[in-house]
Amino acid sequence: MKEEKKVDTSGLSLSKQRKIQREKEIKKMKRNRILLKAAKITFLTVVIVGFASVAGIKIYREVTRIKPSSDFSAYLDDNGFISGINATDVLGTFDYKGLEVPQSEVEYTDEDVETSIQSILKSHKTEDTSTETKIKDGDTVNIDYVGTVDGEEFSGGNTNGSGADLEIGSGTYIDDFEQQLIGHAPGEHVTVNVTFPDPYDTNTELSGKDAVFEVTINSVYQIPEFTDDFVKENLSDYATTADGYREYLKETNYNQKLESWISTYIDENITVNTVPEKYFSHLKSLQKYVDESNYNYYKSMYTSLSSFEDYVGKSESQYDKSLDTSVLKTLKTNLFYQAIAEKEGISVTEDDYKAYLTEQGKSEDDYTSMVETYGKSYLMQNMIAEKALEIVKDNIVVK
């Protein structure tokens, strides 16, 4: 700021001095008014820019926000193809015949089969409370216990009468605990003496200490044998004999593993050269609708889910951005199977889909309901994918 020149007024009359002083005050007031006006303009400019920025962010968010859609058949023709899209043209070069799959990735071994069967048998176990039934190695029992160290109960050492299942010989409990129950029967009370390992990471205060467990044996579980009769009674929807169910397990799990491998192959090897933007955007809207529907279903059971953001674990804007990556796999899959249908001349009808549903034990009413929910075009797209997938699977080479 320009420095004001100092004037010597000591030799002037009083009236002249007052006049000069008044002129100075007037100049100062004018200068202050100019500065105040400039400050107001600056302030208003900042406020306007600020409001414009907030409004701009809101407008941008509203424009970029993905809006859920429940119209599954949008952008699809009646035959299930993506409207106006030739999938072969928009995809890069790809193979779908003679794909080589490592046997280790799709094989369901005899050991896998027996593991599945044992799991099924255990789910049909019954409780035996007979005092004549003696516990043996490999049995699963239900027990209650109270554990003490130096006569004092310790945290976690009491079942409080709720019962605990234990497989004898599994090594689940402290060394020698399970073995001391062998030969005893339901209804018996057994004193079990053990020593906690050192160190004992679960509760370091118990490391190396001797403990006494007063155990009550409630029951011994009886696991049924896997026989033809068991299959007929419990698994008749899948097979009528034990061997038949084993074959069912092998075939079903092989197909699941193979389809999983094909899904990964599509994701990692299929390239979309020209993304059909409108259809891709719609797929994201469909996915958001599905995720929001799932959220609304689960929030009634889990009170901790207070918002959609809690359910997806991120803000809505972050979720919307993440759909670009997650939905790309869906786009690739739909284009891949449509391209195969184009090359192989595959077409489908309502009768094809109804027959497909019949194979799954569903009815005409199920078809009607599905059309109401998803639309015919979406069902036809799924049917095309099923037929194209079968072509891929039929030409797989397992090595």
GICORSUL-V802245 format. One line per field, one symbol per residue. ss: DSSP state (A for helix, B for strand, O for the rest). psi: psi as a letter, one per 20 degrees, with the letter a starting at -180 (. if undefined). burial: I if it has 24 or more other ideal C-beta (glycine too) atoms within 12 Angstrom, else O. A space follows every 10 residues. Layout:
ss=???
psi=???
burial=???
This chain:
ss=OOOOOOOOOO OOOAAAAAAA AAAAAAAAAA AAAAAAAAAA AAAAAAAAAA AAAAAAAAAA AAAAOOOOOO OOOOOBOOOO OBOOOOAAAA BOOOOOOOOB BOAAAAOOOA AAAAAAAAAA AAAOOBBBOO OOOBOOOOOB BBBBBBBBBO OBBBBBBBOO OOOBBBBOOO OOOOOOOOAA AOOOBOOOBB BBBBBOOOOO OOOAAAOOOB BBBBBBBBBB BBOOOOOAAA AAAAOOOOOO OAAAAAAAAA AAAAAAAAAA AAAAAAAAAO OBOOOOAAAA AAAAAAAAAA AAAAAAAAOO OOOOOOOAAA AAOOOAAAAA AAAAAAAAAA AAAAAAAAAA AAAAOOOOOA AAAAAAAAAO OOOAAAAAAA AAAAOAAAAA AAAAAAAAAA AAAAOOBBO
psi=qppppppojh jrrghhghgg hghghggggg ghhgggghgg ggghgggggg hhgghggggg hhgipppqpj nhjqjqrhji qppjpohhhi qrpqqipkpp pphhiiporh ggghggghgg ghijqqpojp iiopprpiqp rprqqpqqpk ipqqpjjpik jiqpppopii jgrqpighhi ipirrqiqpp opprpqroqn hhnhiipjqp qppoppogrp ppprqnrghg ghhikiihri rghhhghggg gghggghghg ggghgghiip pohopngghg hhhhhghhgg ghggghghhi hoiinirhhg gikrrhhggg hhhhghihgg gggggghhgg hghikpqqrh hghghghhhj jrahhhgggh ghgiqghghh ghhggghhgh gghhjqop.
burial=OOOOOOOOOO OOOOOOOOOO OOOOOOOOOO OOOOOOOOOO OOOOOOOOOO OOOOOOOOOO OOOOOIOIIO OIIOIIOOII IIOOIOIIOI IOOIOIOOIO IOOOOIOIOO OOIOOIIOOI IOOOOOOIOO OOIOIOOOII IIIIIIIOIO OOOOOOIOOO OOOIOIIIOO OOIIOOIIOI IIOIIIOIOI OIOIOIOOOO OOOOOIOOIO IIIOIIIIII IOIOOIOOOO IOOOIOOOIO OIOOIIOIII OOOIOOIIIO IIOOIIOOOI OIOOOIOOII IIIIIIIIII IIOOIOOOOO OOOOOOOIOO IIOOOIOOII OOIOOIIIII IIIIIIIIII IIOOOIOIOO OIIIOIIOOO OOOOOOIOOI OOOIIIIIII IIIIIIIIII IIIOOIOOO
